[in-house]
């Protein structure tokens, strides 16, 4: 067994998975999994640059993760950076900081690579071999991947909970016009995704990442975030629609009081939940299967 560490640095959060990996089968035994909201993508959609304060928040998280990696005696590390760093003019500053702290260069991967890693991580434990559409709703982008045992088609589009909120939401709670603007961006992006990925062809919709998991936690009525309860839960489209209405009508403080709501997600959850609902309505999905295994697990498996 090889002890590996996977780091996924996205627009909103940076996450770590430490696992024992079987080099023959790629099977993972999880040792440590954690997430920190750093909002690396703060302002990137507007300025094209990573903000100094966002970089410092991310580097502070990297220092915490470096200690965890050392504590577990990790042999191999892979650090993957996604949407925000793909878009930033000053991503070299980010790369230098990560190398200095973790001793490994972050791979700024393409949307297609991100999609493939997400699919691998999300579907590894699902039974059966039917065609699945995996949707990874991130902070800056959303990945659509369809396949059975392997990826058949994939597309990354620039709709994510942070990007959409920064573009359109100014009111608390959001106004009807702001919500309509978010929805219009999502519909246009779905049109783009459908040029590559047959969104309506899959039997099963699998949803990944924090917005989807938060909606699931609300639907399940959890008193606190519980990854095991959320993993592989099935949430109906009608339930998602009801939660979107409730979140969109709530103030910041009311959303913050929801037990499963991470403080770093309070201001962007409405946009994230809207993306999920729009996808379900577009493809006619009656339910979404929520996976807590995602790109992190795909990254760890790739090291093995």
Secondary structure as a PSIPRED ss2 file (coil, helix, strand):
# PSIPRED VFORMAT (PSIPRED V4.0)

   1 X C   1.000  0.000  0.000
   2 X E   0.000  0.000  1.000
   3 X E   0.000  0.000  1.000
   4 X E   0.000  0.000  1.000
   5 X E   0.000  0.000  1.000
   6 X E   0.000  0.000  1.000
   7 X E   0.000  0.000  1.000
   8 X E   0.000  0.000  1.000
   9 X E   0.000  0.000  1.000
  10 X C   1.000  0.000  0.000
  11 X C   1.000  0.000  0.000
  12 X C   1.000  0.000  0.000
  13 X E   0.000  0.000  1.000
  14 X E   0.000  0.000  1.000
  15 X E   0.000  0.000  1.000
  16 X E   0.000  0.000  1.000
  17 X E   0.000  0.000  1.000
  18 X E   0.000  0.000  1.000
  19 X E   0.000  0.000  1.000
  20 X E   0.000  0.000  1.000
  21 X E   0.000  0.000  1.000
  22 X C   1.000  0.000  0.000
  23 X C   1.000  0.000  0.000
  24 X C   1.000  0.000  0.000
  25 X C   1.000  0.000  0.000
  26 X C   1.000  0.000  0.000
  27 X C   1.000  0.000  0.000
  28 X E   0.000  0.000  1.000
  29 X E   0.000  0.000  1.000
  30 X E   0.000  0.000  1.000
  31 X E   0.000  0.000  1.000
  32 X E   0.000  0.000  1.000
  33 X E   0.000  0.000  1.000
  34 X E   0.000  0.000  1.000
  35 X E   0.000  0.000  1.000
  36 X E   0.000  0.000  1.000
  37 X E   0.000  0.000  1.000
  38 X C   1.000  0.000  0.000
  39 X C   1.000  0.000  0.000
  40 X C   1.000  0.000  0.000
  41 X C   1.000  0.000  0.000
  42 X C   1.000  0.000  0.000
  43 X C   1.000  0.000  0.000
  44 X H   0.000  1.000  0.000
  45 X H   0.000  1.000  0.000
  46 X H   0.000  1.000  0.000
  47 X H   0.000  1.000  0.000
  48 X C   1.000  0.000  0.000
  49 X C   1.000  0.000  0.000
  50 X C   1.000  0.000  0.000
  51 X C   1.000  0.000  0.000
  52 X H   0.000  1.000  0.000
  53 X H   0.000  1.000  0.000
  54 X H   0.000  1.000  0.000
  55 X H   0.000  1.000  0.000
  56 X H   0.000  1.000  0.000
  57 X H   0.000  1.000  0.000
  58 X H   0.000  1.000  0.000
  59 X H   0.000  1.000  0.000
  60 X H   0.000  1.000  0.000
  61 X H   0.000  1.000  0.000
  62 X H   0.000  1.000  0.000
  63 X H   0.000  1.000  0.000
  64 X H   0.000  1.000  0.000
  65 X H   0.000  1.000  0.000
  66 X H   0.000  1.000  0.000
  67 X H   0.000  1.000  0.000
  68 X H   0.000  1.000  0.000
  69 X H   0.000  1.000  0.000
  70 X H   0.000  1.000  0.000
  71 X H   0.000  1.000  0.000
  72 X C   1.000  0.000  0.000
  73 X C   1.000  0.000  0.000
  74 X C   1.000  0.000  0.000
  75 X C   1.000  0.000  0.000
  76 X E   0.000  0.000  1.000
  77 X E   0.000  0.000  1.000
  78 X E   0.000  0.000  1.000
  79 X E   0.000  0.000  1.000
  80 X E   0.000  0.000  1.000
  81 X E   0.000  0.000  1.000
  82 X C   1.000  0.000  0.000
  83 X H   0.000  1.000  0.000
  84 X H   0.000  1.000  0.000
  85 X H   0.000  1.000  0.000
  86 X H   0.000  1.000  0.000
  87 X H   0.000  1.000  0.000
  88 X C   1.000  0.000  0.000
  89 X C   1.000  0.000  0.000
  90 X C   1.000  0.000  0.000
  91 X H   0.000  1.000  0.000
  92 X H   0.000  1.000  0.000
  93 X H   0.000  1.000  0.000
  94 X H   0.000  1.000  0.000
  95 X H   0.000  1.000  0.000
  96 X H   0.000  1.000  0.000
  97 X H   0.000  1.000  0.000
  98 X H   0.000  1.000  0.000
  99 X H   0.000  1.000  0.000
 100 X H   0.000  1.000  0.000
 101 X H   0.000  1.000  0.000
 102 X H   0.000  1.000  0.000
 103 X C   1.000  0.000  0.000
 104 X C   1.000  0.000  0.000
 105 X C   1.000  0.000  0.000
 106 X C   1.000  0.000  0.000
 107 X E   0.000  0.000  1.000
 108 X E   0.000  0.000  1.000
 109 X C   1.000  0.000  0.000
 110 X C   1.000  0.000  0.000
 111 X H   0.000  1.000  0.000
 112 X H   0.000  1.000  0.000
 113 X H   0.000  1.000  0.000
 114 X H   0.000  1.000  0.000
 115 X H   0.000  1.000  0.000
 116 X H   0.000  1.000  0.000
 117 X H   0.000  1.000  0.000
 118 X H   0.000  1.000  0.000
 119 X H   0.000  1.000  0.000
 120 X H   0.000  1.000  0.000
 121 X H   0.000  1.000  0.000
 122 X H   0.000  1.000  0.000
 123 X H   0.000  1.000  0.000
 124 X C   1.000  0.000  0.000
 125 X C   1.000  0.000  0.000
 126 X C   1.000  0.000  0.000
 127 X C   1.000  0.000  0.000
 128 X C   1.000  0.000  0.000
 129 X C   1.000  0.000  0.000
 130 X C   1.000  0.000  0.000
 131 X C   1.000  0.000  0.000
 132 X E   0.000  0.000  1.000
 133 X E   0.000  0.000  1.000
 134 X E   0.000  0.000  1.000
 135 X E   0.000  0.000  1.000
 136 X E   0.000  0.000  1.000
 137 X E   0.000  0.000  1.000
 138 X C   1.000  0.000  0.000
 139 X C   1.000  0.000  0.000
 140 X C   1.000  0.000  0.000
 141 X C   1.000  0.000  0.000
 142 X E   0.000  0.000  1.000
 143 X E   0.000  0.000  1.000
 144 X E   0.000  0.000  1.000
 145 X E   0.000  0.000  1.000
 146 X E   0.000  0.000  1.000
 147 X E   0.000  0.000  1.000
 148 X C   1.000  0.000  0.000
 149 X C   1.000  0.000  0.000
 150 X C   1.000  0.000  0.000
 151 X E   0.000  0.000  1.000
 152 X E   0.000  0.000  1.000
 153 X E   0.000  0.000  1.000
 154 X E   0.000  0.000  1.000
 155 X E   0.000  0.000  1.000
 156 X E   0.000  0.000  1.000
 157 X E   0.000  0.000  1.000
 158 X C   1.000  0.000  0.000
 159 X C   1.000  0.000  0.000
 160 X C   1.000  0.000  0.000
 161 X H   0.000  1.000  0.000
 162 X H   0.000  1.000  0.000
 163 X H   0.000  1.000  0.000
 164 X H   0.000  1.000  0.000
 165 X H   0.000  1.000  0.000
 166 X H   0.000  1.000  0.000
 167 X H   0.000  1.000  0.000
 168 X H   0.000  1.000  0.000
 169 X C   1.000  0.000  0.000
 170 X C   1.000  0.000  0.000
 171 X C   1.000  0.000  0.000
 172 X C   1.000  0.000  0.000
 173 X C   1.000  0.000  0.000
 174 X C   1.000  0.000  0.000
 175 X C   1.000  0.000  0.000
 176 X H   0.000  1.000  0.000
 177 X H   0.000  1.000  0.000
 178 X H   0.000  1.000  0.000
 179 X H   0.000  1.000  0.000
 180 X H   0.000  1.000  0.000
 181 X H   0.000  1.000  0.000
 182 X H   0.000  1.000  0.000
 183 X H   0.000  1.000  0.000
 184 X H   0.000  1.000  0.000
 185 X H   0.000  1.000  0.000
 186 X H   0.000  1.000  0.000
 187 X H   0.000  1.000  0.000
 188 X H   0.000  1.000  0.000
 189 X H   0.000  1.000  0.000
 190 X H   0.000  1.000  0.000
 191 X H   0.000  1.000  0.000
 192 X H   0.000  1.000  0.000
 193 X H   0.000  1.000  0.000
 194 X H   0.000  1.000  0.000
 195 X C   1.000  0.000  0.000
 196 X C   1.000  0.000  0.000
 197 X C   1.000  0.000  0.000
 198 X C   1.000  0.000  0.000
 199 X H   0.000  1.000  0.000
 200 X H   0.000  1.000  0.000
 201 X H   0.000  1.000  0.000
 202 X C   1.000  0.000  0.000
 203 X C   1.000  0.000  0.000
 204 X E   0.000  0.000  1.000
 205 X E   0.000  0.000  1.000
 206 X E   0.000  0.000  1.000
 207 X E   0.000  0.000  1.000
 208 X E   0.000  0.000  1.000
 209 X C   1.000  0.000  0.000
 210 X H   0.000  1.000  0.000
 211 X H   0.000  1.000  0.000
 212 X H   0.000  1.000  0.000
 213 X H   0.000  1.000  0.000
 214 X H   0.000  1.000  0.000
 215 X H   0.000  1.000  0.000
 216 X H   0.000  1.000  0.000
 217 X H   0.000  1.000  0.000
 218 X H   0.000  1.000  0.000
 219 X H   0.000  1.000  0.000
 220 X C   1.000  0.000  0.000
 221 X C   1.000  0.000  0.000
 222 X C   1.000  0.000  0.000
 223 X C   1.000  0.000  0.000
 224 X C   1.000  0.000  0.000
 225 X C   1.000  0.000  0.000
 226 X C   1.000  0.000  0.000
 227 X H   0.000  1.000  0.000
 228 X H   0.000  1.000  0.000
 229 X H   0.000  1.000  0.000
 230 X H   0.000  1.000  0.000
 231 X C   1.000  0.000  0.000
 232 X C   1.000  0.000  0.000
 233 X C   1.000  0.000  0.000
 234 X E   0.000  0.000  1.000
 235 X E   0.000  0.000  1.000
 236 X E   0.000  0.000  1.000
 237 X H   0.000  1.000  0.000
 238 X H   0.000  1.000  0.000
 239 X H   0.000  1.000  0.000
 240 X H   0.000  1.000  0.000
 241 X H   0.000  1.000  0.000
 242 X H   0.000  1.000  0.000
 243 X H   0.000  1.000  0.000
 244 X H   0.000  1.000  0.000
 245 X H   0.000  1.000  0.000
 246 X H   0.000  1.000  0.000
 247 X H   0.000  1.000  0.000
 248 X H   0.000  1.000  0.000
 249 X H   0.000  1.000  0.000
 250 X C   1.000  0.000  0.000
 251 X C   1.000  0.000  0.000
 252 X H   0.000  1.000  0.000
 253 X H   0.000  1.000  0.000
 254 X H   0.000  1.000  0.000
 255 X H   0.000  1.000  0.000
 256 X H   0.000  1.000  0.000
 257 X C   1.000  0.000  0.000
 258 X C   1.000  0.000  0.000
 259 X C   1.000  0.000  0.000
 260 X C   1.000  0.000  0.000
 261 X C   1.000  0.000  0.000
 262 X C   1.000  0.000  0.000
 263 X H   0.000  1.000  0.000
 264 X H   0.000  1.000  0.000
 265 X H   0.000  1.000  0.000
 266 X C   1.000  0.000  0.000
 267 X C   1.000  0.000  0.000
 268 X C   1.000  0.000  0.000
 269 X H   0.000  1.000  0.000
 270 X H   0.000  1.000  0.000
 271 X H   0.000  1.000  0.000
 272 X H   0.000  1.000  0.000
 273 X H   0.000  1.000  0.000
 274 X H   0.000  1.000  0.000
 275 X H   0.000  1.000  0.000
 276 X H   0.000  1.000  0.000
 277 X H   0.000  1.000  0.000
 278 X H   0.000  1.000  0.000
 279 X H   0.000  1.000  0.000
 280 X H   0.000  1.000  0.000
 281 X H   0.000  1.000  0.000
 282 X H   0.000  1.000  0.000
 283 X H   0.000  1.000  0.000
 284 X C   1.000  0.000  0.000
 285 X C   1.000  0.000  0.000
 286 X C   1.000  0.000  0.000
 287 X E   0.000  0.000  1.000
 288 X E   0.000  0.000  1.000
 289 X E   0.000  0.000  1.000
 290 X E   0.000  0.000  1.000
 291 X C   1.000  0.000  0.000
 292 X C   1.000  0.000  0.000
 293 X C   1.000  0.000  0.000
 294 X C   1.000  0.000  0.000
 295 X H   0.000  1.000  0.000
 296 X H   0.000  1.000  0.000
 297 X H   0.000  1.000  0.000
 298 X H   0.000  1.000  0.000
 299 X H   0.000  1.000  0.000
 300 X H   0.000  1.000  0.000
 301 X H   0.000  1.000  0.000
 302 X H   0.000  1.000  0.000
 303 X H   0.000  1.000  0.000
 304 X C   1.000  0.000  0.000
